[in-house]
């Protein structure tokens, strides 16, 4: 994974918030978080204490999301929207299923409502119902059709509201 942030606050905040979103959605590991923190420490004369604390965490440490959220508190929403492209790539690669993607997006958007516009929520209502209708054989669509629609929506949402 390549999450980079410079030492000035806006870029650090954007990088931390994007990393927090990736971590929350299961798109990166604890090792990725520590590696990011270590890169910040290596190139910063006086890194923020939260970055140092992140670097010292162990897998399963419950402080990781909190530390990332604090570091990313001043992030621009459009910087975090790139996580939708990461989710799209995972869906295309078969690393995550359509229903799991929908479930993760619901949970994520409830916690972070300012990240995307209302259109994605409308889409998720439809997609959740559509998946059930496909499962029950009530529509002439396939899961592959729905996956393509979901990929397209993730692409759209990644640039929404800029």
Secondary structure, DSSP 4 states (H G I P E B T S, - for coil): ------SSHHHHHHHHHHHHHHHHTTSS-HHHHHHHHHHHHHH-TT--HHHHHHHT--TT-THHHHHHHHHTTT--HHHHTHHHHHHHHHHHTTSS-HHHHHHHHHHHHHH-TTSS-HHHHHHHHHHHHHHHHHHTT-SS--HHHHHHHHHHHHHHHHTTT-
